[in-house]
Amino acid sequence: MRGDQLRPERQFTQAGIELFGSDAVQADVEIVLLTVSALRAAGVQKLTVDLTVPSLAPAVLTGQGHEGVKADAAREALDGKDAGELRAIVGDDPVIFGLLEAVGPAETALPRLQGLALGGQAGEQIARLEATVAAIKAVEPELSLTVDPGEYRGFEYQTGVAFAVFSPGVRGEIGRGGRYVSETGEPAVGATVYLDTVLRALPAGRGAKRVYLPFGTAPDEARKCRASGCRVVAGLAAETDLVAEARRMGCTAIWQDLEVKDI
């Protein structure tokens, strides 16, 4: 891996989800909502989902007659939000600059994209983005959604709507995903969550209580103990001194009489 300014790490632990076989908008929506739900369950709050369509800018540039090296340079300028560089490459092309101006909250960005009145492949991609936003908002009306139609770095292999998830005050994206085509040619959509960033995003707080589960505890009781939200250390042999063994294992409590008891 090559690091970037937001994520300089070259190795990191990640968790992923994939959905194969469907090119429906609802499949994209399911992956976005599942990612958000999982992060919330882990304790990360105040999430923002930034949506992009990596193939939109090339389609618009081609439609406006910008191709080859010129189009590549213009795409870089759009990705970097560099209006001066973009003007030097494409002049004052209102459609290209329309992409640059359609960056921000989905509520304001989508009307600006609609105002470009684009047809063909670009128009279809914008319509797909609009449908995705509408479907997400129908389930999560309070979820913060932003749009950046010119962003593509890190999403090069995506073939449709892509997304990144952020949390205030946390460096780098917490996760990212989007639509692609699998190696076997099957439509797919997936997401990756970066666990190191998840840990940075979690609120500071006390660690979970470490509870000793005595050897021979009945399975039903053991399940209740583990469901209590504590960190559980199970005894592996009969104890002559339960408290001493619990303390030796670094525990501050014991599971006894169907409840956690401090020692």
SERO-4910 file (N, C-alpha, C, O; in steps of 0.05 Angstrom, whole numbers):
BEGIN
 pado doro    nc1    nc2    nc3   cac1   cac2   cac3    cc1    cc2    cc3    oc1    oc2    oc3
  Met    A     17    -24      0      0      0      0     18     25      0     39     25     12
  Arg    A      9     45    -14     21     72    -13      4     90      4    -20     92     -1
  Gly    A     15    102     25      0    120     42     -6    146     28      6    153      8
  Asp    A    -26    161     39    -31    188     29    -32    206     54    -26    197     76
  Gln    A    -38    232     49    -37    251     72    -57    244     94    -51    247    117
  Leu    A    -81    235     86   -101    228    107    -96    201    119   -102    197    143
  Arg    A    -84    183    104    -79    156    114    -51    148    107    -47    134     87
  Pro    A    -31    156    123     -3    151    116      5    122    121     26    113    111
  Glu    A    -11    107    136     -3     79    143     -1     62    117    -16     66     98
  Arg    A     18     44    117     21     26     95     10     -2    101      7    -18     83
  Gln    A      4     -7    126     -8    -32    134    -30    -26    154    -26     -9    172
  Phe    A    -53    -39    152    -74    -34    172    -93    -58    171    -95    -72    151
  Thr    A   -107    -61    193   -127    -83    195   -154    -73    185   -162    -51    192
  Gln    A   -167    -88    169   -193    -80    158   -213   -102    159   -206   -126    160
  Ala    A   -238    -95    159   -260   -114    157   -277   -106    133   -280    -82    127
  Gly    A   -288   -126    119   -303   -119     94   -328   -134     91   -332   -155    103
  Ile    A   -346   -124     75   -371   -137     67   -374   -134     37   -366   -115     25
  Glu    A   -386   -154     25   -390   -154     -4   -418   -165    -10   -428   -183      4
  Leu    A   -430   -155    -31   -456   -165    -41   -452   -170    -71   -448   -151    -86
  Phe    A   -455   -195    -79   -451   -202   -107   -477   -208   -121   -496   -218   -109
  Gly    A   -478   -203   -147   -500   -212   -164   -522   -193   -169   -540   -200   -184
  Ser    A   -521   -169   -158   -543   -150   -163   -531   -123   -171   -512   -114   -159
  Asp    A   -543   -110   -191   -535    -83   -198   -557    -63   -190   -557    -41   -201
  Ala    A   -575    -71   -172   -597    -54   -164   -587    -31   -146   -567    -35   -131
  Val    A   -600     -9   -147   -594     14   -129   -596      5   -100   -580     12    -83
  Gln    A   -616    -12    -94   -620    -21    -66   -597    -37    -55   -593    -37    -31
  Ala    A   -582    -50    -73   -558    -64    -64   -537    -44    -54   -524    -48    -33
  Asp    A   -533    -22    -69   -515     -1    -60   -524     10    -34   -507     15    -16
  Val    A   -549     15    -31   -561     27     -7   -556      8     17   -549     17     39
  Glu    A   -561    -17     12   -558    -37     34   -529    -36     45   -525    -37     69
  Ile    A   -509    -35     27   -481    -35     36   -475     -9     52   -462    -10     72
  Val    A   -485     14     42   -480     39     57   -493     38     85   -480     44    104
  Leu    A   -518     29     86   -532     29    112   -520      8    131   -520     12    155
  Leu    A   -512    -15    120   -499    -35    137   -473    -25    149   -467    -30    172
  Thr    A   -457    -11    132   -432      0    142   -438     20    164   -424     20    185
  Val    A   -457     38    160   -464     58    181   -474     44    206   -466     52    228
  Ser    A   -491     24    203   -502     10    226   -480     -4    242   -480     -3    266
  Ala    A   -461    -16    228   -440    -31    242   -422    -11    257   -414    -17    280
  Leu    A   -416     12    245   -399     32    259   -413     43    283   -400     48    304
  Arg    A   -439     48    281   -454     57    304   -454     36    326   -451     43    350
  Ala    A   -458     11    319   -458    -10    339   -431    -12    353   -430    -20    376
  Ala    A   -409     -5    339   -383     -5    351   -378     19    369   -359     19    385
  Gly    A   -396     38    367   -394     62    385   -386     87    370   -382    108    384
  Val    A   -383     87    344   -376    111    329   -401    126    321   -419    115    309
  Gln    A   -403    151    329   -427    167    324   -420    191    306   -397    194    297
  Lys    A   -440    207    299   -437    231    283   -423    225    257   -403    238    250
  Leu    A   -434    206    242   -421    197    217   -430    214    194   -453    224    193
  Thr    A   -413    218    175   -419    231    149   -411    212    127   -389    201    127
  Val    A   -429    208    108   -423    191     84   -420    210     60   -438    224     53
  Asp    A   -396    208     48   -389    225     25   -392    207      0   -378    187     -3
  Leu    A   -410    215    -18   -416    200    -42   -402    212    -66   -400    236    -69
  Thr    A   -393    194    -84   -381    203   -109   -388    183   -131   -398    161   -125
  Val    A   -383    191   -156   -386    173   -179   -361    176   -195   -359    193   -212
  Pro    A   -341    159   -190   -314    163   -203   -314    164   -233   -297    176   -245
  Ser    A   -334    151   -245   -335    151   -275   -350    174   -286   -352    177   -311
  Leu    A   -361    191   -269   -377    214   -279   -360    235   -293   -366    243   -315
  Ala    A   -339    244   -279   -322    265   -291   -311    257   -318   -312    273   -337
  Pro    A   -300    232   -322   -290    225   -349   -312    226   -370   -308    235   -393
  Ala    A   -337    218   -363   -359    218   -382   -366    247   -389   -371    253   -413
  Val    A   -366    265   -370   -372    293   -375   -350    306   -392   -355    321   -411
  Leu    A   -325    301   -385   -302    312   -400   -303    303   -429   -299    319   -447
  Thr    A   -308    277   -433   -310    267   -461   -333    281   -476   -330    288   -499
  Gly    A   -356    284   -462   -379    297   -475   -374    325   -482   -386    336   -501
  Gln    A   -356    338   -468   -349    367   -473   -325    369   -492   -315    392   -496
  Gly    A   -316    347   -502   -294    348   -522   -266    349   -510   -247    355   -524
  His    A   -264    342   -485   -237    342   -472   -228    313   -469   -241    297   -455
  Glu    A   -207    306   -483   -198    278   -483   -168    276   -479   -153    296   -478
  Gly    A   -158    251   -475   -130    246   -473   -117    259   -448   -128    259   -427
  Val    A    -92    269   -452    -77    281   -431    -92    305   -418    -91    309   -394
  Lys    A   -105    320   -435   -120    343   -425   -142    334   -406   -146    347   -385
  Ala    A   -156    313   -413   -178    303   -396   -166    292   -370   -178    296   -348
  Asp    A   -144    279   -371   -131    268   -347   -123    291   -328   -127    289   -304
  Ala    A   -112    312   -339   -104    335   -323   -128    348   -311   -128    357   -287
  Ala    A   -149    351   -326   -174    363   -316   -186    346   -294   -197    357   -274
  Arg    A   -185    320   -297   -195    303   -276   -180    306   -250   -191    306   -228
  Glu    A   -153    309   -252   -137    313   -228   -144    339   -215   -146    341   -190
  Ala    A   -149    360   -231   -156    386   -220   -183    385   -206   -187    397   -185
  Leu    A   -202    370   -218   -229    367   -205   -226    352   -179   -239    359   -159
  Asp    A   -210    331   -178   -206    316   -154   -193    333   -132   -200    330   -109
  Gly    A   -175    350   -140   -161    367   -121   -175    393   -115   -165    409    -99
  Lys    A   -198    398   -127   -214    423   -123   -197    447   -130   -199    468   -117
  Asp    A   -181    445   -151   -163    467   -159   -176    482   -182   -172    475   -206
  Ala    A   -191    503   -176   -206    518   -196   -186    532   -216   -192    533   -240
  Gly    A   -164    543   -206   -145    556   -223   -133    538   -244   -132    545   -267
  Glu    A   -125    514   -235   -113    495   -253   -134    485   -273   -128    481   -297
  Leu    A   -159    481   -264   -180    471   -281   -186    492   -303   -190    485   -326
  Arg    A   -186    517   -295   -191    539   -315   -169    540   -336   -175    544   -360
  Ala    A   -144    535   -328   -122    535   -346   -124    513   -366   -113    515   -388
  Ile    A   -138    491   -359   -140    467   -377   -164    469   -395   -162    464   -419
  Val    A   -188    475   -384   -213    474   -399   -225    501   -404   -248    503   -414
  Gly    A   -212    522   -395   -224    549   -398   -247    553   -378   -246    542   -356
  Asp    A   -267    567   -386   -290    572   -369   -314    554   -376   -337    563   -374
  Asp    A   -308    530   -384   -329    511   -391   -349    508   -368   -342    498   -347
  Pro    A   -374    518   -372   -393    519   -349   -401    491   -340   -408    487   -316
  Val    A   -401    471   -357   -409    444   -349   -388    432   -331   -394    420   -310
  Ile    A   -362    435   -339   -340    424   -323   -339    438   -296   -336    425   -276
  Phe    A   -342    464   -297   -342    479   -271   -367    473   -255   -367    477   -231
  Gly    A   -388    464   -268   -412    456   -254   -406    432   -236   -418    430   -214
  Leu    A   -389    414   -245   -381    391   -228   -366    401   -203   -370    391   -181
  Leu    A   -349    421   -207   -333    431   -185   -351    445   -165   -345    445   -141
  Glu    A   -372    458   -174   -390    473   -157   -410    455   -143   -423    463   -124
  Ala    A   -413    430   -153   -433    412   -142   -420    395   -120   -424    370   -120
  Val    A   -405    407   -102   -392    394    -80   -405    404    -54   -406    428    -50
  Gly    A   -413    386    -37   -425    395    -12   -447    377     -3   -450    355    -12
  Pro    A   -464    387     15   -487    371     25   -504    362      2   -508    377    -18
  Ala    A   -514    337      3   -530    326    -19   -554    344    -26   -562    346    -49
  Glu    A   -565    357     -5   -589    374    -10   -583    397    -30   -601    406    -44
  Thr    A   -559    407    -30   -552    429    -48   -536    419    -73   -538    431    -94
  Ala    A   -521    398    -69   -504    388    -91   -520    375   -114   -515    380   -137
  Leu    A   -541    359   -106   -556    346   -127   -572    365   -145   -572    361   -169
  Pro    A   -585    386   -135   -598    405   -153   -578    418   -172   -585    424   -195
  Arg    A   -553    423   -163   -533    434   -181   -526    415   -204   -523    423   -227
  Leu    A   -524    389   -197   -518    369   -217   -542    367   -237   -538    365   -261
  Gln    A   -566    368   -226   -590    366   -243   -591    390   -262   -600    388   -285
  Gly    A   -581    413   -252   -582    437   -269   -563    436   -292   -566    452   -311
  Leu    A   -544    418   -292   -527    415   -315   -541    402   -339   -531    404   -362
  Ala    A   -564    390   -334   -580    378   -356   -564    360   -374   -565    362   -398
  Leu    A   -549    342   -362   -532    323   -377   -548    299   -386   -565    289   -372
  Gly    A   -542    290   -410   -555    266   -420   -535    243   -423   -513    245   -412
  Gly    A   -543    222   -436   -525    199   -441   -516    186   -415   -531    185   -395
  Gln    A   -491    176   -416   -480    161   -393   -478    179   -368   -484    170   -346
  Ala    A   -470    204   -372   -467    222   -349   -494    227   -336   -497    227   -312
  Gly    A   -515    231   -352   -542    235   -341   -552    211   -326   -565    213   -305
  Glu    A   -546    187   -336   -554    162   -323   -540    159   -296   -552    150   -276
  Gln    A   -514    167   -295   -499    165   -270   -510    184   -249   -511    177   -225
  Ile    A   -517    208   -257   -528    228   -239   -555    218   -228   -561    220   -205
  Ala    A   -572    206   -246   -598    196   -238   -594    173   -218   -609    171   -199
  Arg    A   -574    156   -222   -568    135   -203   -560    146   -176   -568    135   -155
  Leu    A   -543    166   -176   -535    179   -151   -559    191   -137   -561    188   -112
  Glu    A   -577    204   -151   -601    215   -139   -618    194   -126   -628    197   -104
  Ala    A   -622    171   -140   -638    149   -130   -625    137   -105   -639    130    -86
  Thr    A   -599    136   -105   -585    125    -81   -588    143    -57   -594    133    -35
  Val    A   -585    169    -61   -589    188    -39   -618    187    -29   -622    186     -4
  Ala    A   -637    186    -46   -665    185    -38   -671    160    -22   -685    161     -2
  Ala    A   -660    137    -30   -665    112    -16   -652    111     11   -663    101     30
  Ile    A   -628    123     13   -614    125     39   -630    143     58   -634    136     81
  Lys    A   -638    166     48   -653    185     64   -680    174     73   -690    182     95
  Ala    A   -692    157     57   -718    145     65   -715    128     90   -734    126    106
  Val    A   -692    116     94   -687    100    118   -673    115    140   -679    112    164
  Glu    A   -654    133    132   -638    148    152   -640    178    145   -621    189    135
  Pro    A   -663    190    151   -666    218    143   -647    237    156   -641    259    146
  Glu    A   -636    230    179   -618    248    194   -588    243    187   -571    258    197
  Leu    A   -583    222    172   -555    216    165   -543    238    147   -556    246    128
  Ser    A   -520    248    154   -507    269    138   -495    257    113   -478    239    114
  Leu    A   -505    267     90   -496    257     64   -484    281     49   -496    302     46
  Thr    A   -459    277     39   -447    298     22   -441    285     -5   -440    261     -8
  Val    A   -437    303    -25   -431    294    -53   -406    308    -63   -403    332    -59
  Asp    A   -389    292    -76   -365    303    -89   -362    289   -116   -349    269   -118
  Pro    A   -375    300   -137   -375    286   -163   -349    284   -177   -346    269   -196
  Gly    A   -329    300   -168   -303    299   -182   -282    281   -169   -261    277   -180
  Glu    A   -288    271   -145   -268    255   -130   -266    227   -143   -286    214   -150
  Tyr    A   -241    218   -145   -237    190   -156   -213    176   -144   -213    151   -145
  Arg    A   -194    190   -133   -170    176   -123   -177    158   -100   -190    166    -81
  Gly    A   -169    133   -102   -177    112    -82   -201     97    -91   -208     77    -79
  Phe    A   -215    107   -112   -239     94   -122   -236     86   -151   -255     82   -166
  Glu    A   -211     83   -160   -206     79   -189   -221     55   -201   -229     56   -224
  Tyr    A   -224     34   -185   -236     10   -196   -267     10   -194   -280     -9   -203
  Gln    A   -278     30   -181   -307     31   -177   -321     38   -204   -310     54   -219
  Thr    A   -343     26   -209   -358     29   -234   -384     44   -231   -398     50   -251
  Gly    A   -391     51   -206   -416     65   -201   -413     83   -177   -392     95   -173
  Val    A   -434     86   -162   -433    102   -138   -414     91   -118   -414     67   -112
  Ala    A   -396    108   -107   -377    100    -87   -381    118    -63   -393    139    -65
  Phe    A   -370    110    -40   -373    126    -16   -350    123      4   -336    103      3
  Ala    A   -347    144     20   -328    143     43   -343    152     67   -360    169     66
  Val    A   -335    141     91   -348    148    116   -328    163    134   -306    154    137
  Phe    A   -337    185    145   -320    202    162   -334    207    189   -359    204    191
  Ser    A   -318    214    209   -329    223    235   -313    247    243   -289    248    239
  Pro    A   -327    267    255   -313    293    262   -289    288    280   -290    272    299
  Gly    A   -267    302    274   -244    301    291   -227    276    288   -208    272    303
  Val    A   -233    259    268   -218    234    264   -203    236    237   -216    241    217
  Arg    A   -177    233    238   -161    235    214   -168    211    195   -168    188    203
  Gly    A   -173    218    170   -178    198    149   -205    186    150   -220    190    169
  Glu    A   -212    172    129   -238    160    128   -239    135    145   -219    121    149
  Ile    A   -262    129    157   -266    106    173   -270     81    156   -262     59    163
  Gly    A   -282     85    133   -287     63    115   -294     74     88   -299     98     85
  Arg    A   -294     57     68   -301     65     41   -312     41     25   -307     18     33
  Gly    A   -326     47      4   -337     25    -12   -350     35    -37   -347     58    -44
  Gly    A   -364     17    -51   -378     24    -75   -382      1    -94   -376    -22    -87
  Arg    A   -392      8   -117   -398    -12   -137   -375    -18   -155   -359      0   -162
  Tyr    A   -372    -44   -163   -351    -52   -181   -360    -77   -196   -381    -88   -191
  Val    A   -342    -87   -213   -347   -113   -227   -326   -132   -217   -302   -126   -217
  Ser    A   -335   -156   -209   -317   -176   -198   -299   -187   -220   -303   -182   -244
  Glu    A   -279   -203   -212   -260   -215   -231   -274   -234   -250   -264   -239   -272
  Thr    A   -297   -244   -242   -313   -262   -260   -334   -247   -276   -350   -259   -290
  Gly    A   -333   -220   -275   -352   -204   -290   -379   -201   -277   -398   -191   -290
  Glu    A   -381   -208   -251   -407   -206   -237   -410   -178   -224   -390   -168   -213
  Pro    A   -434   -166   -226   -438   -141   -212   -435   -144   -182   -444   -164   -171
  Ala    A   -423   -125   -169   -418   -128   -140   -416   -100   -127   -411    -80   -141
  Val    A   -421    -99   -102   -418    -75    -86   -408    -84    -58   -417   -104    -47
  Gly    A   -389    -68    -47   -378    -76    -22   -367    -52     -7   -368    -29    -16
  Ala    A   -356    -57     17   -345    -36     34   -323    -47     51   -323    -71     58
  Thr    A   -304    -30     58   -282    -37     76   -283    -17     99   -285      7     95
  Val    A   -279    -27    123   -278    -10    147   -249    -13    158   -240    -36    162
  Tyr    A   -236      9    164   -209      9    174   -210      9    205   -218     29    217
  Leu    A   -202    -13    217   -206    -16    246   -188      2    262   -195      9    285
  Asp    A   -164      9    252   -148     28    267   -161     55    270   -160     68    291
  Thr    A   -175     63    248   -189     89    249   -214     87    266   -222    106    280
  Val    A   -227     64    266   -250     59    283   -242     64    313   -256     77    328
  Leu    A   -219     53    320   -210     56    348   -205     85    354   -211     94    376
  Arg    A   -193    100    335   -189    129    340   -215    144    342   -216    165    356
  Ala    A   -236    134    329   -262    148    329   -278    143    354   -297    157    360
  Leu    A   -272    122    368   -288    115    392   -284    135    414   -261    144    418
  Pro    A   -305    142    429   -302    160    451   -284    148    473   -285    124    478
  Ala    A   -269    165    486   -252    156    508   -270    148    531   -291    160    536
  Gly    A   -262    127    545   -278    118    567   -264     95    582   -243     86    573
  Arg    A   -275     87    603   -264     65    618   -267     39    603   -286     34    589
  Gly    A   -247     22    606   -248     -4    594   -269    -22    607   -277    -16    630
  Ala    A   -278    -42    594   -298    -60    605   -286    -75    629   -263    -81    630
  Lys    A   -304    -81    649   -295    -95    673   -286   -123    665   -299   -136    648
  Arg    A   -264   -132    677   -253   -159    671   -264   -178    693   -258   -175    716
  Val    A   -279   -198    684   -294   -216    703   -283   -244    700   -280   -255    678
  Tyr    A   -278   -257    723   -269   -285    723   -293   -303    724   -310   -301    741
  Leu    A   -294   -322    705   -315   -342    703   -305   -368    715   -288   -381    702
  Pro    A   -314   -376    738   -303   -400    752   -305   -425    734   -324   -429    719
  Phe    A   -285   -443    737   -285   -468    723   -310   -484    730   -318   -485    754
  Gly    A   -323   -496    710   -346   -512    715   -372   -497    715   -393   -509    720
  Thr    A   -372   -471    709   -397   -456    707   -414   -467    686   -405   -474    664
  Ala    A   -440   -470    691   -459   -482    672   -459   -465    646   -457   -440    648
  Pro    A   -463   -478    623   -462   -463    597   -482   -440    596   -475   -418    586
  Asp    A   -506   -444    606   -526   -422    606   -517   -398    623   -520   -375    615
  Glu    A   -505   -404    646   -494   -382    662   -471   -368    648   -468   -344    649
  Ala    A   -454   -384    635   -431   -372    621   -440   -353    599   -428   -332    595
  Arg    A   -462   -361    585   -472   -343    564   -483   -317    576   -479   -296    565
  Lys    A   -496   -319    599   -506   -295    612   -483   -277    621   -484   -252    618
  Cys    A   -462   -289    631   -438   -273    639   -426   -259    615   -420   -235    617
  Arg    A   -423   -273    593   -411   -260    569   -429   -239    557   -420   -220    544
  Ala    A   -455   -242    561   -475   -222    550   -477   -198    568   -491   -179    561
  Ser    A   -463   -198    591   -466   -175    610   -450   -151    601   -452   -130    614
  Gly    A   -434   -153    580   -418   -130    571   -391   -129    583   -376   -109    578
  Cys    A   -383   -148    599   -357   -149    611   -337   -165    594   -345   -180    576
  Arg    A   -312   -161    600   -291   -179    589   -289   -203    606   -285   -201    631
  Val    A   -291   -227    595   -293   -251    611   -268   -268    607   -258   -273    585
  Val    A   -257   -277    630   -235   -296    630   -245   -321    643   -252   -321    667
  Ala    A   -246   -343    628   -257   -368    638   -235   -385    652   -213   -388    642
  Gly    A   -243   -395    675   -225   -413    690   -222   -440    675   -242   -450    664
  Leu    A   -198   -451    674   -193   -475    659   -187   -499    677   -183   -522    667
  Ala    A   -187   -494    703   -183   -516    722   -196   -509    748   -200   -485    754
  Ala    A   -202   -529    765   -215   -524    791   -197   -506    808   -173   -510    810
  Glu    A   -209   -486    821   -194   -467    837   -196   -474    866   -217   -481    876
  Thr    A   -173   -473    881   -173   -477    910   -179   -450    924   -191   -450    945
  Asp    A   -171   -428    911   -177   -401    921   -188   -385    898   -172   -374    882
  Leu    A   -214   -383    896   -227   -370    873   -218   -341    870   -211   -332    848
  Val    A   -218   -326    892   -210   -298    891   -181   -294    883   -175   -277    866
  Ala    A   -164   -310    894   -135   -309    888   -131   -315    858   -115   -301    845
  Glu    A   -145   -335    848   -141   -342    819   -152   -320    801   -140   -313    781
  Ala    A   -175   -308    809   -186   -286    793   -167   -263    792   -162   -251    771
  Arg    A   -155   -256    815   -136   -234    815   -111   -240    800    -99   -223    787
  Arg    A   -102   -265    801    -78   -274    786    -83   -270    756    -64   -265    741
  Met    A   -108   -274    747   -115   -271    719   -122   -242    712   -131   -236    690
  Gly    A   -117   -224    731   -121   -195    725   -150   -187    725   -157   -166    713
  Cys    A   -167   -202    739   -196   -195    740   -202   -179    765   -189   -181    786
  Thr    A   -222   -162    763   -231   -146    786   -258   -154    796   -270   -142    814
  Ala    A   -269   -175    784   -296   -185    792   -298   -215    786   -282   -226    770
  Ile    A   -318   -227    798   -323   -256    794   -353   -259    787   -370   -245    797
  Trp    A   -358   -278    769   -386   -285    763   -395   -306    784   -384   -328    785
  Gln    A   -414   -297    800   -422   -314    823   -452   -309    828   -461   -286    829
  Asp    A   -467   -331    832   -496   -329    838   -511   -312    817   -527   -295    823
  Leu    A   -503   -317    792   -517   -305    768   -513   -275    767   -529   -261    755
  Glu    A   -491   -265    778   -486   -236    776   -456   -231    779   -441   -248    788
  Val    A   -448   -207    770   -420   -199    772   -415   -187    799   -429   -169    808
  Lys    A   -395   -198    813   -388   -188    840   -360   -178    841   -341   -193    834
  Asp    A   -356   -154    849   -329   -142    851   -313   -156    873   -325   -166    893
  Ile    A   -287   -158    870   -270   -170    890   -248   -150    899   -232   -156    916
***
